[in-house]
Amino acid sequence: MPMLKEIKEGLACSPGRQPDSVVGRTACVAAHPGKMAIFPLVHWFEKRYRGKYRFAHLMFSIDLLLIGLAIGLAAAGAILWLWKPTPITDKVYYEVTVAPREVVSGAPSTVIIRYTNGTGEALRDVTMSMGFPEHFLLQELAGEADQLVHPEDRIVEIGELAPGATGSIRVRGVMFGDVGGKQTFRSIMTFTYGTEETITDQKVSYHTFSPVRSTLALDLNLPEKLVAGQLVEGTITYRNTGEIDFPEISLEPVWPEGFVLMESDVPLQQNVFVMPAIKAGEEGALHFNGRLGDSDGDVTFVVNPSFTFGDTRYAQETLTQTSPIVPLPLRVSHSVDSDALRPGSNAVFTITYTNEGTTDLLNAEIGIQSDSPFFPKPSYSVTSAQEPALARIAPGASGTVSISVPLRSSISQSQTSVYENIRIATRSFATFDMEEGLRPTSRGEELSAIVTTPIVIDSFARYTATTGDQLGRGPLPPLVGEPTKYWIFWNIRGTTNPISQLHIEGQLGRNVVFTGKQTVSEGAGVVYDPNTNTISWRAASVSPTLSPSAKVIGIAFEVSITPDDSQVGTMPTLISNIRATGTDATTGAFISASGASASTNLPGDAMAAGLGTVEL
């Protein structure tokens, strides 16, 4: 079809007659945009209404009206939901500044709140109520020249604010708080507005500042040169550089690893030095001394100061000082003469020392130390008085010293928390003079050796039990020709390792015999040899007895004495030469112990006390 004809057909289009060609449809849309917009509605009418209702056009018009109303209401609701009017309080503008710009805990600061009425309405009966941080010390609260101020109530009566009017409120005072913490001020502006209706409203705002430092100034003074193991004297100086008195001050030290505090002007209370109140402009010093550990590299001393208002503690600026450690020039090590140390004997320690420095070391004291209860003293040492070579140790020089330590023969339960397989840990040390008046202490590696078990035998006689029950029989005091019977007790205690082949033996006295009565807590019964008049007890193995929960090893047996005329006026021996032997099952060492003899003299016995002398 010619293009001109297609265009004419498009211009003559209608909803019921659409052109077939692209050119015709384009001409139709260009000439009749309104028709194209209502094509869907016409189509919907033709399909759903025409011929189905008596008044089809009326019904269709009513439905279109209802649909339009529904769409309009939905659009209005959406607009009302999405659009919210700006509160009038948001049109009251604040600008808050602080002077000085760096807030210092304990020093005066001035907070200025500038306000502007940007509401476009006059605000009436305007007041500003202030809230301050805890323990804030108010020094001044001021408004404009014509405004009433009530500092005790923290209120400023601003009065009326015309549209666009401005003003300011000045708060001056001292903030006390954590350095790096938050100091929050609250302002509440209350006002009324409106011409036809009076409305009351208020604007609440919070203004936060953070102290960057404190008027509590501290310095830590330590020696410039530190050596591992050195005795350190230090001083913490403090000054109140502000205008206000500080209440109770706390200084919490964090010591370097291994540092041991020995003395201080003020004692530590739960790891805190508690200082009294410091007045404005006052200064003071806290002196302390202690010994550094054996660490290499740098050591860091830290002091965390704080002060207390009531129950609130405010942390102030932390003081930190790091110092390098000079390596110790004197090296020590040691050895012991036995793999197993025997209680009751002397342990011999050999200490080797070497000067690895470049200068002479003077007046050295070299020794051995241990916190073992088997050591009667914490340390044993020698000086140049016993070893002249220790008076001056040249660079590169080395040598050895020997120290003999007397070990306790036994220990009690209260002296230890380890009851079996006890080891003695020892460490060598050397204290010496260096240049600049330093006298550090060098320590060697720890050496540990197992202890051969101690053994204690309690041996005693009784006529009466500790409960008051009578055990013995016969006359008291003993009479010539008449038997008097006593009980002998052997108790084994204080052992720390298992013992194998334990044997105890005792010699009965003259005219004393075994009656046959006995009781034992472990092993076989006692054995009496009438030929030698001895009595003995054996056990293949016994467990350690030092622990409070250990089983008691006890042997008890009855003996009888019939005195003769030669024993009149004496207190005869019942048993003597008591000796225990065995083998330490852990160390393999032979062990032995002796028990006390027992006679008819029993001063602690309720019935036999003072009745031990033989009579006719």
DRENZAMI-797843 format. One record per residue: residue in three letters; x, y, z of N, C-alpha, C in turn. Coordinates in steps of 0.1 Angstrom, whole numbers, plus 5000, padded with zeros to 4 digits. Layout:
N
ALAXYZXYZXYZ ...
END
This chain:
616
MET500949885000500050005000500950125000 PRO500550224992501350354992501450415006 MET502550475009502750535023501750645025 LEU501350725015500450825018499050775022 LYS498650655016497450595019497450535033 GLU498650485037498750425051498650535061 ILE499250655058499150765068497750815069 LYS496950825058495550865058494750765066 GLU495050635065494250535072494550545087 GLY495850575091496150595105495450715111 LEU495350825103494750945109493250925111 ALA492650825104491150795105490950685114 CYS491950635123491750515131490750545142 SER490250445148489250445159489450325167 PRO488850315180489050195188488650075181 GLY487650085173487149965166487849935153 ARG488650025148489250005135490750055136 GLN491649955137493049985139493749955125 PRO494750045122495550025109496349895111 ASP496649835100497449715100498949735099 SER499349845092500749875090501349945101 VAL502749945103503450015113503350165111 VAL503350205098503250355095501950405099 GLY500850325097499550365100499350375115 ARG499850275123499750275137500450395143 THR501650425138502450545142501650675140 ALA501050685128500250805126499050815135 CYS498450695138497250695147497650745161 VAL498850695167499250735180499550885180 ALA500250935169500651075169499351165168 ALA498351125161497151205159496151195170 HIS496051085177495051065187495651005200 PRO496551075207497051015220496050995230 GLY495051075231493951055241493150925238 LYS492950895225492250775222493050655226 MET494350665224495150545228495150525243 ALA495050635251495050625265493850555270 ILE492650575263491450515268491150385261 PHE492050335252491750205246491550095256 PRO492350085267492149975277490749985283 LEU490350115286489050125293487850085283 VAL488050125270487050095260486949945259 HIS488149885259488249735258487549665270 TRP487849725282487249665294485649685294 PHE485149795289483749825288483149725278 GLU483749705267483149625256483149475261 LYS484149435269484149295274483349265286 ARG483249365295482649335308481249395310 TYR480949505302479649575305478649575294 ARG479149605281478149615270477349485269 GLY476049505268475149395266474849315279 LYS475549345290475349265302474549345313 TYR474449465312473649545321472749635313 ARG471549665319470549755313471149895311 PHE471749945321472350075320473850065321 ALA474450005310475849965310476750085312 HIS476450195304477250315306477250375319 LEU476050375326475950435339476750345349 MET476550215348477250125358478850145356 PHE479250145343480650165341481250295346 SER480450405345480850535350480950535366 ILE479950465372479950455387481250385392 ASP481550265385482750185389483950265387 LEU484050345376485250425374485450525385 LEU484250585389484350685400484850625413 LEU484250505416484650435429486150405429 ILE486650355417488050315416488950445418 GLY488450555412489250675413489350725427 LEU488150715435488150755449489150665457 ALA489150535454489950445462491450475460 ILE491750505447493150535444493550665450 GLY492650765450492950895456493150885471 LEU492250805478492450785492493750715496 ALA494150615488495350545490496550635488 ALA496550725478497650815476497750915487 ALA496550965492496651065503497151005515 GLY496750875518497350805530498750785529 ALA499250745517500750725516501450855518 ILE500950965513501551095514501651135529 LEU500551115536500451155550501451065558 TRP501550935555502450845562503950875560 LEU504250905547505650935544506151075548 TRP505251165548505651305551505251335565 LYS506351375572506151415586506551555588 PRO505851635595506251775597507351785607 THR508251875605509451895613508951955627 PRO509351885638509051935651509552075653 ILE508852145661509252285663510552295671 THR510752185680512052185688513252175679 ASP513052115667514252095658514652235652 LYS513752335653514052465647514552555658 VAL514852505670515652575680517052525679 TYR517952605674519252565671520252595682 TYR521152495685522252505695523652505688 GLU524552585694525952575691526652575704 VAL527352455707528052435720529552435718 THR530252515726531652515726532152505740 VAL533452465742534052455755535452525754 ALA535752595765537052665766537752635779 PRO538952595780539852575768539352455760 ARG539852445748539352335739539752205744 GLU540952195751541352065757540752065772 VAL539851965774539251955788540251885797 VAL540551935808541451875818540751845831 SER540851715834540151675847540851735859 GLY539951805867540451875878540752025876 ALA540652075864540852215860539552275856 PRO539352415858538152475854537952475838 SER536752465834536452475820535152555819 THR534952615807533752695805532952635793 VAL531752605795530852555784529852665780 ILE529852695767528952805763527952735753 ILE526652755756525552705748524852825741 ARG525052845728524452945720523152895714 TYR522052965716520752915710520153025701 THR519452975691518753055681517353005679 ASN516353105679514953065676514753075661 GLY514752955655514552945640513152895637 THR512252905647510852845644509952935636 GLY510353065635509453155628508353205637 GLU508253165649507253205659507953265671 ALA507253345679507753395692507553285702 LEU508653265709508653165720508453235733 ARG507553195742507353265755507653185767 ASP507953245778508253185791509353075789 VAL510353115782511453025779512453015792 THR512652895796513652865806514652755802 MET515852765807516852665804517252595817 SER517052465818517452385830518652305826 MET519752305835520952235832521152115841 GLY521752015835522151895843523651875840 PHE524351845851525851835851526351695853 PRO527551665849528151535852528251515867 GLU528351385871528551355885529851425891 HIS529751485902530851545909531351665902 PHE530551725893530951855886530851965897 LEU531952045897531952155907531552285900 LEU530352325902529852445895530452575901 GLN531052655893531552785898530752905893 GLU530152895881529353005876528352955866 LEU527053005867526052985857525453115854 ALA525553155841525153295837524453285823 GLY523453385822522753395809523053535804 GLU522053595796522253725791521953825803 ALA522353955800522354055811520954065818 ASP519854055810518554085816517853955820 GLN518553845821517953715824518153685839 LEU517153625845517353575859517953445859 VAL518953425869519653295870519453245884 HIS519153115885519053045898520052935899 PRO521352965903522352865903522052745911 GLU521352765923521052655932520152555925 ASP519252605916518352515909518852485895 ARG519952545891520552525878519652565866 ILE518952675868517952725859518252865855 VAL518052895842518153035837516853075830 GLU516253185835514953235829515253325818 ILE515053265805515353345793514253445790 GLY513053405793511953495790511353475776 GLU511253585767510653565754511753575744 LEU511553485734512453475722511753505710 ALA512053625704511353655691511953575680 PRO511253555669511753485657513153535653 GLY514053445652515453475648516253525659 ALA515753545672516553595683517553485687 THR518653535693519753445698520153485712 GLY520853395718521353425732522353315735 SER522853325748523853225752523753205767 ILE524153085771524253045785525753005788 ARG526353045798527753015801527752935814 VAL528452815814528552735826530052715828 ARG530552765840531952745843532052655856 GLY532952565855533152475867534352375864 VAL534452285873535552185873534952045871 MET535451985860535051845857536051755864 PHE535551655871536351545876535851415870 GLY536751355863536351225856537551155850 ASP537251035844538250955838538951035827 VAL540251025826540951075814540550985803 GLY540051045792539650965781538150915782 GLY537550945794536150915796535151025791 LYS533951015795532951105790532351195801 GLN532251325799531551415808530351475800 THR529151445804527951475797527151585805 PHE526851695797525951795802524651785795 ARG523551815803522151805797521551945798 SER520951985787520152115787518752085783 ILE517752145791516352135787515752275786 MET515452315774514752435771513252415771 THR512552485780511052475780510452605776 PHE509452595768508852725762507352695758 THR506652805756505252795751505252885738 TYR504252845729504152915716502652905711 GLY502352975701501052965694500253085698 THR499353125688498453245690497053205693 GLU496453115685495153065688495052965700 GLU496152885701496252785711497652785717 THR497752795731499052795737499552655739 ILE500652625733501352495734502652505741 THR502852405750504052395758504952285752 ASP506152305751507052205745508452225751 GLN509352135749510752145754511752075745 LYS512952125745514052075737515052015747 VAL515351885746516351825754517551785746 SER518651835751519951805743521051755753 TYR521951685748523051635756524351675749 HIS525351725757526651775752527751705760 THR528551625752529551535758530951585755 PHE531851585765533251625764534051515770 SER535351505766536251405771537551465776 PRO537851455789539151505794540351435788 VAL541351515783542451455777543651435786 ARG543651505798544651485808544151535821 SER544951535831544551565845545451665851 THR544951735861545851825868546651755879 LEU546451615880547251535889548451495880 ALA549551555882550751535874551751435882 LEU552151335875553051235881554351215873 ASP555451185880556651155874557251025881 LEU557850945873558550825879560050835876 ASN560750835887562250855886562950715890 LEU563650665880564350535882565850555878 PRO566750475882568150485877568150475862 GLU569050545856569150545841569650405836 LYS570450345844571050215840570550105850 LEU569850005844569249895852569949765847 VAL570149685857570849555855569849445860 ALA569749335854568849225858569249185872 GLY568249165881568549125895568949245904 GLN569049365898569449485906568449525916 LEU568949575928568149645937567849785932 VAL566549815930566149935923565450025934 GLU565950155934565250255942564550355933 GLY563250365935562450455926561650555934 THR561250665927560450765934559250805924 ILE558050805930556850855922556550995928 THR556751095920556451235925555051265920 TYR554251335928552951375923552751525927 ARG551951595918551651735920550251765916 ASN549551845924548251895921548452035914 THR548352035901548552165893547352245892 GLY546252195897544952265896544652365907 GLU543352415907542952505917542052445928 ILE541752315926540852245935541552135942 ASP541252105954541851995962541351865956 PHE542351765955541951635951541651555964 PRO540651475963540351385974541351265975 GLU541051155981541951045983542450995969 ILE543850985968544450945956544950805957 SER544750725947545250585946546250575935 LEU547350505937548450485927548550325926 GLU548150275915548150125913549350095904 PRO550450035910551650005902551449875894 VAL551949865882552049745875553549715873 TRP554149625881555549605881555949515869 PRO557249535865557749445855557749295860 GLU557749205850557749065854558949035862 GLY558748965873559848925882560249025892 PHE559749145891560049255901559449225914 VAL560249235925559749215939559849335947 LEU558749395951558749515960559249475974 MET560149555979560749525992560349626003 GLU560349755999559949856009559349976001 SER558450046009557850166003557350256015 ASP557350386012556850486022555450446027 VAL554650416017553250376020553050226017 PRO552450156026552250006023551249986012 LEU551449886005550449845995549149786001 GLN548049835997546749776001546049725989 GLN546049585988545449525977546049575964 ASN547349585964548149625952547949765949 VAL547649855958547349995956548050075967 PHE548750185963549250285972548150385975 VAL547650395987546550495990547150615996 MET547050725989547550855994546450945999 PRO546751026009545751116014545451226004 ALA544451306008543951415999545151515996 ILE545151565983546251655979545651795976 LYS546051895984545552025982546052085969 ALA545352195965545752265953547152315954 GLY548052285944549352335945550352245953 GLU549852145960550652065968551351955960 GLU552551915964553251805958553851715968 GLY554151595964554751495973555451395966 ALA556051295973556851185967556551055974 LEU556550945967556450815972557750745969 HIS558550695978559750625976559550475978 PHE560150395969560050255970561350195965 ASN561550065969562649995964562249845963 GLY562949785954562649635951563749585942 ARG563649455939564649385931564049345918 LEU564749375907564449335894564549185893 GLY563749125883563948985880565048955871 ASP565148845866566248805857566048825842 SER564948895839564548915825565648995817 ASP565748965805566549045796565749145788 GLY566349235781565649335772565149445781 ASP563949505777563449615784562449575795 VAL562449665805561449655816560549775816 THR559249755819558349865819557649875832 PHE557749995838557050035850555750115847 VAL554650075852553350145849552750185862 VAL552250315863551450355875550150405870 ASN549050355875547650395871547150475883 PRO547150615881546550695892545050705891 SER544450735902542950755902542650825915 PHE541450895916540950955928539550915930 THR539050925942537750875946536850985951 PHE535650995946534551075951533550975956 GLY533250965969532250875974532650735970 ASP531750665962532050525958532550525943 THR532750635937533150645923534650675922 ARG535350585914536750605912536950655898 TYR537750755896538050815883539550795880 ALA539750725868541050695864541750825857 GLN542950845861543650965855544750915845 GLU545551005840546450975830547550875835 THR547650765827548650655831550050705829 LEU550950665839552350695838553050565834 THR553850575824554650455819556050495817 GLN557050415821558450435819559050295815 THR559750295804560450175799561950205800 SER562650105805564150125807564749995801 PRO565950015794566649895789567349825801 ILE567549695800568249615809569649575804 VAL570649605812572049575808572249425812 PRO572749345803573049205806573949185818 LEU573749095826574649065838575949005833 PRO577049055838578349005834578748875840 LEU578248845852578648725860577648615858 ARG578148505853577248395850577548285861 VAL576548225866576748115876575847995873 SER576347875877575647755875576147665887 HIS575347555889575747475901575347325898 SER575947245907575647095907575647055921 VAL575146935923575046875937575746745937 ASP576246695948577046575948576346445947 SER574946455947574246325947572946355939 ASP572446245932571146255925570046265935 ALA570246205947569146195957569746255970 LEU569046355976569546425988568946346000 ARG569846326010569446246022569146346034 PRO567946336039567646426051568546386062 GLY568846486070569746466081571246466078 SER571546476065572946476061573346616055 ASN574546636051574946756044574946736029 ALA574246836022574346836008575346926003 VAL576246885995577446965990577147015976 PHE577047145974576747205961578047275956 THR578347255943579447315937578947425927 ILE579447545929578947655921580147705912 THR579847715899580847765889580447905885 TYR581447995885581148135881582148175870 THR581648275861582548325851582148475848 ASN583148555848582948695845583048715829 GLU581848735823581748755809581748895805 GLY581948985814582049135811583349185808 THR583449315807584749375803585349455815 THR584749445827585349515838585449425850 ASP586249465860586449385872585149385880 LEU584849275886583649265895584249245909 LEU583649325919584249325932583349275943 ASN583949225953583249185966582049095963 ALA582348985955581248895952580848805963 GLU579648785964579048685974578348575965 ILE578748455967578148345958577548245967 GLY576348195964575648105972574648015966 ILE573847945974572747865969571547895977 GLN570347895971569147925977568047825974 SER567147815983565947725981564847755990 ASP563647735986562547755995562047616001 SER562847515999562447386004562447386020 PRO561447316026561447306041562647226046 PHE563347146038564447076042565747166044 PHE565647286039566647386041566347466054 PRO567247456064567047536076566947686074 LYS567747736064567747876060567447886045 PRO566948006041566648016027567848016018 SER569048056023570148056014571448036023 TYR572447986016573847976022574848026012 SER575848106016576748166007578148186013 VAL579048216004580448246009580848386003 THR581748456010582148586005583648576004 SER584248696001585748695999586448666012 ALA585748676024586348636036586748486037 GLN585848406030586148256030586848226017 GLU586548296006587148265993587748395988 PRO589048415990589748545986589548575971 ALA589448475963589248505948588048585945 LEU587048585954585848665951585948815954 ALA587148855959587248995962587349075949 ARG587949015939588049085925588048975915 ILE587048975906586948875895587248955882 ALA588348925876588748995864587948945852 PRO587849035841587148985829587648855824 GLY586748765821587148635816587548535826 ALA587648575839588048485850586848395854 SER587248275858586148185863586748105875 GLY585848035882586247955893585047885899 THR585347805910584247735916584347755931 VAL583247735938583147735952582247625956 SER582447565968581647455973580947505986 ILE579647465987578947505999578247386004 SER578347356017577747246024576447296031 VAL575347226028574047266034573547156043 PRO573347176056572847076065571347066063 LEU570846946058569446926056568746876068 ARG567546926070566746876082566446726080 SER566446656092566246516091564746476088 SER563846566091562446546087561746676087 ILE560546676081559646796081558246756085 SER557446856089556146836094555146856082 GLN553946816085552846836074552646976071 SER552747066081552447206080553447276071 GLN554647216069555747286062555647266047 THR554747176042554747146028553247116023 SER553047136011551747096005551946975995 VAL553246935994553546815986554046705996 TYR553446585996553746496006554446366001 GLU554546345988555146225983556146265972 ASN557146195970558146215959558646365959 ILE559046405971559446545973560746575966 ARG560846685959562146725953562546855959 ILE563846875960564447005965564947085953 ALA564347195950564747285939565747385945 THR566847405938567847495943568347585931 ARG568847705934569347795924570547865930 SER571547875922572747945926572648095923 PHE573348175931573248325929574548385932 ALA574748505927575948575929575648725930 THR576048795941575848935942577249005942 PHE577349115935578649175933578549325930 ASP579649395932579749535929580149565915 MET579449655908579849705895580149855896 GLU580549915885580750055884579450135887 GLU579450255890578350345893577550305905 GLY578250225914577550185927576550085925 LEU576450015914575449905912575949775920 ARG574949705926575249575932574149485928 PRO574149435916573049345912573349205916 THR572349115914572348975917572148895905 SER573048805902572948715890572448575896 ARG571548515888571048385893571148275882 GLY571448155886571648045876570347975874 GLU570447875866569247785863568847705875 GLU567647675876567147595888567547455886 LEU567947385897568347245897567447175907 SER566947055903566046985912566546845914 ALA566446805927566946665931565946605940 ILE565646475938564646405947565246385961 VAL564346375970564846355984564546215988 THR565646145993565446015999564546036011 THR563645936013562545956023563145976037 PRO562746066045563046066059562145966066 ILE562545926078561745826086561945866101 VAL560845866108560845896122560045786129 ILE560645736140560045636149559745696162 ASP558445696165558045736179557945616187 SER558745606198558745496207558545536221 PHE557545476228557145516241556445406248 ALA556345416261555645316269554445386276 ARG553345306279552145356285551645256295 TYR551145306306550445226316548945266315 THR548645386310547345436309547245496295 ALA546145476288545945536274545645686276 THR545845756265545545906266544145936269 THR543245836266541845856269541545836284 GLY542545786291542345756306542045606308 ASP541945526298541645386300542945316305 GLN542845226315544045146320544445046310 LEU545745046306546244946297547044846305 GLY547944896314548844806322548144736333 ARG548844646339548444566350549544556360 GLY549244536373550244516383550444636391 PRO551244626402551444726411552244846406 LEU551844966411552545086408552845156422 PRO554045186425555245156417555545006416 PRO556444966407556744816406557344766419 LEU556944646423557444586435558344466432 VAL559344436440560244326438559544196439 GLY559744116428559143986428557743986422 GLU557144096419555744106414555744166400 PRO555044096390555044146377554244276375 THR554744376368553944486364554044496348 LYS552844516342552744506328552544646322 TYR553344676311553244796304553044766289 TRP552544866281552444856267553444946260 ILE554144886250555144966242554544996229 PHE554745126224554145166211555345216202 TRP555245166189556145216179555245276168 ASN555445396164554745466153555745506142 ILE555445486130556245526119555545646112 ARG556345756111555745876105556745956097 GLY556246056089557146146082557846086069 THR557345976064557945916052557345976040 THR558145996029557646056017557645966005 ASN558345856006558445755995558045616001 PRO557645525992557445395997558745336002 ILE558545246012559745176018559545026017 SER560544966012560544816011561444756022 GLN561044636026561744556036562044636049 LEU560944696054561144776066561244676078 HIS562244706087562444616098562744696110 ILE562044676122562244746134562544646145 GLU563544676153563944586163564344656176 GLY564044596188564344666200564844556211 GLN565644596220566144506230565444536243 LEU564744426248564044436261565044446272 GLY564644516283565444536295565544406303 ARG566444416314566644306323565344286331 ASN565044156332563744106339562544156331 VAL562644186318561444226310561244116300 VAL559944076298559643976288558444016280 PHE558243956269557143986260555943896265 THR554743946267553643866272552943796261 GLY553143836248552343776237551243866232 LYS550843966240549744046235550344156226 GLN549644186215550144276205548944326196 THR549244436189548344476178549144556168 VAL548944536155549744606145548744656134 SER549044766128548244816117548544776103 GLU549744716102550244666089551344566091 GLY551444476081552444376081552144256091 ALA553144166093552944056103553044106117 GLY552744026126552944056140554344066145 VAL554544116157555944126162556443986166 VAL557743966166558343836168559243856180 TYR559143766190559943776202561043656202 ASP562343696204563343596205563843586219 PRO563443486227563743476241565243456243 ASN565943406233567443386235568143516236 THR567743616227568443746228567543846235 ASN566343806239565443896246565144026237 THR565043996224564744106215563344086209 ILE562744196204561444196198561544266185 SER560944216174561144276161559844276153 TRP559744356142558544366133559044386119 ARG558444326109558844336095557644366087 ALA557844446075556844466065557544466052 ALA556944396042557644396029557544526022 SER556544606024556344736018555444816026 VAL555744946028554845046035554745166026 SER553545226026553345346019553845476026 PRO553945586019554345716026553345746036 THR553845816047552945846059552845996061 LEU553546086054553546226057552146286054 SER551446246044550246306040549246296052 PRO548346406053547346396064546346286061 SER546246246049545246136046545945996046 ALA547245986049547945866049547545776060 LYS547645646058547345546068548445546079 VAL548045536092548945536103549545396104 ILE550845396105551545266107551945256122 GLY551345166129551545156144551745016148 ILE552644996158552844866164552744876179 ALA552044796185551944806200551944656206 PHE552644646217552744506223552944526238 GLU552644426245552644426260553944356265 VAL554644416275555744356281555544356296 SER556244266303556044256318557444256324 ILE557544336335558744346343558544286357 THR559444196362559444146375560744186382 PRO560844296388562044346394562644256404 ASP564044256405564644186416565244286426 ASP565944236436566444326447567444426442 SER568144396431569244486426568644606419 GLN567344606416566644716409565844806418 VAL565944776431565244866441565845006440 GLY564945106440565445246439565745296426 THR565545206415565845246401564545246393 MET564645306382563545306372564045226360 PRO563745096360564345006350563945036336 THR564845006327564545016312563644906308 LEU562644946301561644846295562144796281 ILE562644886273563144856259564144966255 SER565144926247566145016243566744966229 ASN567745046224568345006212567344986200 ILE566445076199565345056189565945116176 ARG565845036166566445076153565545026141 ALA565345116132564545076120565445086107 THR565344996098566044986086565144956075 GLY565544996063564744956051565345016038 THR564645006027565145066014564145156008 ASP564545276004563645365998563345315984 ALA562045275982561745215969561845305957 THR561945435959562045535948563445565945 THR564245585955565645625952566645505953 GLY566145395959567045275961568045295972 ALA567945395980568845425991568545346003 PHE569545306011569345246024568945356034 ILE567945326042567545426052567545356066 SER567745436076567745386090567345506099 ALA566845466111566445556121566445486134 SER566545566145566645516158565445566166 GLY564945486175563845526184564245546198 ALA563445616206563845646220563645526229 SER564445506239564245396249563045436258 ALA562545336264561445356273561645286286 SER561345346298561545286311560245296319 THR560345266332559145276340558845416344 ASN559745506340559545656343558545706333 LEU557345736336556345776326555645906332 PRO556346016331555846146336554546186330 GLY554246156318553046196311551846106312 ASP552045996320550945896321550045926333 ALA548745916331547845966341547945886354 MET548245756353548245666365549645636370 ALA550645636360551945586364552945706366 ALA552545826364553445936366553945946380 GLY555245946382555845956396555845826403 LEU555445716396555445586403556245486395 GLY557445526391558245436383559445376390 THR559745416403560845366410560445236418 VAL561345126416561044996421561145006437 GLU560244936443560244926458560144786462 LEU560544756475560444626480558944586483 
END
